[in-house]
């Protein structure tokens, strides 16, 4: 197989991976068909077996090239070194399913072997392996050199949800009928010649001799011919089309009202995640006295009760306050908590959390969004408080882990 075919396999593998993806990364499967192309010392059976082993390694390298195109992976690994990429490939051999060889071809003239493999991986396992390689390469730091980051989160808890249906009625009518009729008529008459003929013969005789006298007459009328022909054809067609349908289009809409809630659960969980990664995190509410800016309690109360994001003046004011306190990075986000659900199986209270944040670089006076992270979580329990705490913990853990990976990918150590 040539280079052109190898490229086609990559494209096919990327297509398979994109088709098999789901909305949640927690259950996302990656299925790839990739090629391993290697040189052979000879075309003997032993050399071919050794070549297949090397082709499998090459296939894993090509699979990693395909996986890096996934949006959840690409931003993390764009700054990996050659050694780190090799470490990830070695880890994938343990975390992904054993490859399945589809076919292989040996070019005896060029002494090359090309084999096709199917490799199945699970996206969460890939992300765990990538995070492990990235963190293992981060240098050890003392307290003074540890990176620090500021965070400010607003929690919006759904108070009421009013659903209504703005209906759209549509109607139409249709019927269809078609008819064709045709008739033909033809007639003809013919009269031939009329002829008449007469003949008279008269004769007498004497004893002494014989005398014969013959007379003939023939009369003929002129022939008469009469003919007539009539033909008529009629064709008529009628067509009528009508359509009749009745139905209703229902668009479900909702009017949601929020109430402000405490971000303490997010703050404490993020602190644990970042502390384990040797990153210092400071919450804006705790340092606002030393870094004068918009009042965090006022902002949280105002924007915690409505769906809008922070206004530009407030967001800029927070960024400037933190930049003046020598912060280079900050997290600015919000959580939407829904406590009005019931588990479809057990019927117990269910809480869902949508947590999102933007990672800002604010050190040079020109704020820049480095990444946007959003994760969801849900939990059910007869005790609504326990369900809320569990859902908040899961969402915060997922967001914190992803933020750390994005910061490491940006070179923050």
C-alpha positions in Angstrom: 0.0 0.0 0.0 1.2 3.5 -0.8 1.1 6.7 1.1 -2.1 7.7 -0.6 -3.9 4.7 0.8 -2.5 5.3 4.2 -3.9 8.8 4.2 -7.3 7.4 3.2 -7.3 5.1 6.1 -6.6 8.0 8.4 -9.5 9.9 7.0 -11.7 6.8 7.4 -10.6 6.4 11.0 -11.4 10.0 11.8 -14.8 9.5 10.3 -15.5 6.4 12.3 -14.4 8.2 15.4 -16.6 11.2 14.8 -19.7 9.0 14.0 -19.3 7.0 17.2 -18.9 10.0 19.5 -21.7 10.8 21.9 -22.7 14.0 23.8 -21.1 12.9 27.0 -17.4 12.1 27.1 -17.9 9.7 30.0 -19.2 7.0 27.6 -17.6 7.9 24.4 -16.0 5.2 22.3 -13.4 5.7 19.6 -13.3 3.2 16.8 -10.4 3.5 14.3 -9.2 1.6 11.3 -5.5 2.4 10.8 -2.6 1.1 8.8 0.9 0.0 9.9 3.5 0.1 7.2 7.0 -1.3 7.8 10.1 -2.5 5.9 11.0 -6.2 5.9 14.5 -7.7 6.0 13.2 -10.5 3.7 9.9 -12.1 2.7 10.4 -15.3 4.7 7.7 -16.4 7.1 9.8 -15.5 10.1 10.5 -12.0 8.7 6.8 -11.5 8.0 5.9 -12.4 11.6 8.4 -9.9 12.9 7.1 -7.3 10.5 3.5 -7.8 11.8 4.6 -7.1 15.3 6.3 -3.9 14.1 3.2 -3.0 12.0 1.1 -3.2 15.1 3.3 -0.7 16.9 3.1 1.6 13.8 -0.7 1.2 13.8 -0.9 2.5 17.4 1.2 5.5 16.5 -1.2 6.2 13.7 -4.2 5.7 16.0 -2.7 8.3 18.3 -2.5 10.7 15.4 -6.2 10.2 14.8 -7.2 10.5 18.5 -5.3 13.8 18.7 -7.8 15.3 16.3 -10.6 14.9 18.8 -11.5 18.3 20.3 -11.3 17.1 23.9 -7.8 15.8 23.3 -6.2 18.2 20.8 -6.0 21.3 23.1 -4.4 19.2 25.9 -1.6 17.6 23.8 -0.6 20.4 21.4 2.5 21.2 23.4 3.6 17.6 24.2 7.2 16.6 23.4 8.2 13.7 21.3 9.0 11.6 24.4 5.6 12.5 25.9 3.8 11.4 22.8 5.6 8.2 22.9 4.7 7.7 26.5 1.0 8.2 25.7 1.2 5.6 22.8 2.7 3.1 25.2 -0.1 3.8 27.7 -2.8 3.4 25.0 -1.5 -0.2 24.3 -2.6 -1.0 27.9 -5.8 1.0 28.1 -7.3 0.3 24.6 -8.7 -3.0 23.5 -6.2 -5.4 21.8 -6.0 -4.5 18.1 -7.8 -6.7 15.5 -5.9 -7.2 12.3 -8.2 -7.0 9.3 -5.7 -7.9 6.5 -2.1 -7.5 5.5 -0.2 -7.3 2.2 3.5 -8.1 1.5 5.3 -6.4 -1.4 8.0 -8.9 -2.2 9.7 -6.6 -4.7 10.0 -3.7 -2.2 10.2 -5.9 0.9 7.5 -4.0 2.7 4.5 -5.1 4.7 1.3 -3.1 5.2 -1.3 -4.3 7.6 -4.7 -2.9 8.6 -5.9 -3.0 12.1 -9.1 -2.0 14.0 -8.4 -0.3 17.3 -11.1 0.5 19.9 -10.5 2.9 22.7 -12.6 4.7 25.3 -12.2 8.5 25.5 -12.2 8.7 29.3 -9.3 6.2 29.4 -7.4 8.2 26.8 -7.9 11.4 28.8 -6.7 9.7 32.0 -3.6 8.5 30.2 -2.9 12.0 28.7 -3.4 13.7 32.1 -1.0 11.2 33.8 1.7 11.8 31.2 1.3 15.6 31.4 1.5 15.7 35.2 4.3 13.2 35.4 6.4 15.6 33.3 5.6 18.7 35.4 8.7 19.7 37.5 8.4 19.6 41.3 7.9 23.1 42.8 8.2 24.6 46.2 5.5 26.8 47.7 6.9 30.0 46.5 7.1 28.9 42.8 3.8 27.1 42.7 1.4 28.8 40.2 -1.6 30.6 41.6 -5.0 31.2 40.1 -8.0 33.2 41.2 -11.6 31.9 40.9 -15.1 33.5 41.1 -18.2 31.4 40.6 -21.9 32.3 40.7 -24.4 29.6 41.6 -27.9 29.8 40.1 -30.5 27.5 41.5 -33.7 26.9 39.5 -36.6 28.1 41.7 -39.6 27.6 39.4 -40.1 26.3 35.9 -43.3 27.2 34.1 -43.8 25.3 30.9 -46.2 26.4 28.2 -47.0 25.2 24.6 -47.2 27.9 21.9 -49.2 25.7 19.5 -49.0 26.1 15.8 -52.0 24.7 13.9 -51.6 23.8 10.2 -54.2 22.4 7.8 -54.4 21.6 4.1 -56.6 19.6 1.9 -55.9 17.3 -1.1 -57.7 14.9 -3.3 -56.9 13.5 -6.7 -59.2 12.3 -9.6 -58.4 11.7 -13.3 -60.7 10.5 -16.1 -60.4 9.9 -19.9 -63.1 9.0 -22.4 -62.8 8.3 -26.1 -65.3 7.3 -28.8 -64.9 6.5 -32.6 -67.6 6.1 -35.3 -67.2 5.2 -38.9 -69.7 4.4 -41.7 -69.6 3.9 -45.5 -72.0 3.0 -48.4 -71.2 1.9 -52.0 -73.4 1.3 -55.0 -72.1 -0.5 -58.1 -73.0 -0.2 -61.8 -76.4 -1.2 -63.0 -76.4 -2.9 -66.3 -79.2 -4.4 -68.5 -79.0 -6.4 -71.7 -81.7 -7.8 -74.1 -81.5 -9.9 -77.2 -84.2 -10.8 -79.8 -83.8 -13.4 -82.5 -86.4 -14.0 -85.2 -86.3 -16.5 -88.0 -88.5 -18.1 -90.8 -87.9 -20.6 -93.6 -89.3 -21.8 -96.9 -89.4 -25.2 -98.4 -87.5 -24.2 -101.4 -84.7 -22.5 -99.4 -83.8 -21.3 -96.1 -83.6 -17.7 -95.0 -82.5 -16.7 -91.6 -82.7 -13.2 -90.3 -81.3 -12.4 -86.9 -81.7 -9.1 -85.0 -80.0 -8.3 -81.7 -80.3 -5.2 -79.5 -78.4 -4.3 -76.4 -79.1 -1.5 -74.0 -76.8 -0.4 -71.2 -77.2 2.3 -68.6 -74.3 4.3 -67.4 -72.7 3.0 -64.3 -73.4 4.9 -61.1 -71.2 4.8 -58.1 -72.1 6.2 -54.7 -69.9 6.1 -51.7 -69.8 7.9 -48.3 -67.6 7.6 -45.2 -67.9 9.2 -41.9 -65.4 9.0 -39.0 -65.6 10.8 -35.7 -63.3 10.6 -32.6 -63.8 12.3 -29.2 -61.3 12.3 -26.3 -61.9 14.1 -23.0 -59.8 14.1 -19.9 -60.4 15.6 -16.5 -58.0 15.9 -13.5 -58.5 17.4 -10.1 -56.1 17.3 -7.2 -56.8 18.2 -3.6 -54.9 17.6 -0.4 -56.4 17.5 3.1 -54.4 17.2 6.3 -54.9 18.3 9.8 -52.3 18.5 12.6 -50.7 20.4 15.4 -47.1 21.4 15.9 -46.3 21.9 19.6 -43.2 23.8 20.7 -42.4 23.3 24.4 -41.1 26.4 26.0 -40.3 27.2 29.6 -40.1 30.3 31.8 -37.3 29.7 34.4 -36.8 31.7 37.5 -33.5 31.5 39.5 -32.4 32.2 43.0 -28.9 32.9 44.1 -27.1 30.1 46.1 -23.8 29.8 47.9 -20.7 28.8 45.9 -19.0 27.4 48.9 -19.4 23.8 47.7 -17.6 24.7 44.4 -14.9 26.6 46.2 -14.1 23.8 48.7 -14.1 21.1 46.1 -11.9 23.1 43.7 -9.5 23.8 46.5 -9.0 20.0 47.0 -8.5 19.3 43.3 -6.0 22.1 42.9 -4.1 21.4 46.1 -3.5 17.8 45.0 -1.9 19.2 41.8 0.3 21.7 43.7 -1.6 24.7 42.4 -2.6 27.5 44.7 -6.2 28.7 44.2 -7.7 31.9 45.7 -11.4 32.7 45.7 -12.3 36.2 44.8 -14.6 36.6 47.8 -11.7 35.8 50.1 -9.3 38.3 48.6 -11.6 41.1 47.5 -10.6 43.2 50.6 -7.0 43.2 49.4 -7.8 43.4 45.7 -10.5 46.1 45.5 -13.0 45.5 42.8 -16.8 44.8 42.4 -18.3 43.5 45.6 -18.5 39.7 45.2 -21.6 39.3 47.4 -23.5 42.0 45.5 -22.5 40.5 42.1 -23.4 37.0 43.2 -26.8 38.1 44.5 -27.6 40.1 41.4 -26.6 37.6 38.7 -27.4 34.5 40.7 -31.1 35.3 40.2 -31.1 35.8 36.4 -30.0 33.9 33.3 -27.7 36.6 32.0 -23.9 36.4 32.2 -21.9 39.0 33.9 -21.9 42.4 32.2 -18.7 43.6 30.6 -18.0 46.4 33.2 -18.3 44.0 36.1 -16.2 41.3 34.4 -13.5 43.8 33.5 -13.6 45.2 37.0 -12.9 41.8 38.5 -10.1 41.1 36.0 -8.4 44.4 36.7 -8.6 43.9 40.5 -7.0 40.5 40.3 -4.4 41.6 37.8 -3.4 44.4 40.2 -2.8 41.7 42.8 -0.3 40.0 40.5 -2.6 37.2 39.3 -1.9 35.9 35.8 -4.8 33.5 35.5 -8.4 33.4 36.7 -11.5 31.2 36.5 -14.8 33.0 35.9 -17.9 30.8 35.7 -21.3 29.8 36.9 -23.2 26.7 38.0 -26.9 26.0 37.2 -28.5 23.6 39.8 -31.8 21.9 39.3 -33.3 20.3 42.4 -36.9 19.8 41.1 -36.4 16.5 39.4 -37.2 12.9 40.3 -35.3 9.8 39.4 -37.2 7.9 36.7 -36.4 4.5 38.2 -36.5 5.0 42.0 -38.7 8.2 42.2 -36.3 9.7 44.7 -35.2 13.4 44.4 -32.6 14.0 41.7 -30.3 17.0 41.4 -28.5 17.9 38.2 -25.6 20.5 37.9 -24.2 22.2 34.9 -20.9 23.8 35.7 -19.0 25.9 33.2 -16.0 28.2 33.4 -13.7 30.2 31.2 -9.9 30.2 31.9 -8.6 33.7 31.5 -5.1 35.0 31.1 -5.0 38.4 32.6 -1.3 39.0 33.4 -0.4 41.4 30.5 -3.3 43.8 30.8 -5.2 42.3 27.8 -7.5 39.5 29.0 -7.6 36.4 26.8 -9.8 33.3 27.0 -7.5 30.3 27.0 -10.2 27.7 27.2 -13.9 27.1 28.0 -14.8 24.1 30.1 -18.3 22.7 30.8 -19.2 19.6 32.6 -22.5 18.1 33.9 -23.3 15.8 36.7 -26.4 14.4 38.5 -27.2 12.4 41.6 -30.3 11.0 43.3 -30.9 10.3 47.0 -33.9 10.3 49.3 -32.2 13.2 51.1 -32.2 16.2 48.7 -29.2 17.7 50.5 -27.1 14.7 49.9 -28.1 14.4 46.3 -27.2 18.1 45.8 -23.8 17.7 47.4 -23.0 14.6 45.4 -23.9 16.2 42.1 -22.0 19.4 42.9 -18.9 17.3 43.9 -18.9 15.3 40.7 -19.3 18.4 38.5 -16.6 20.3 40.3 -14.1 17.4 40.2 -14.6 17.0 36.4 -14.2 20.8 35.8 -11.2 21.0 38.1 -9.4 18.1 36.4 -10.0 19.5 33.0 -8.9 23.0 34.0 -5.6 21.6 35.3 -5.0 19.7 32.1 -5.7 22.8 30.0 -3.4 25.0 32.1 -0.6 22.4 31.9 -1.1 22.3 28.1 -0.6 26.1 28.1 2.7 25.6 29.9 1.5 26.7 33.3 3.7 25.0 35.9 
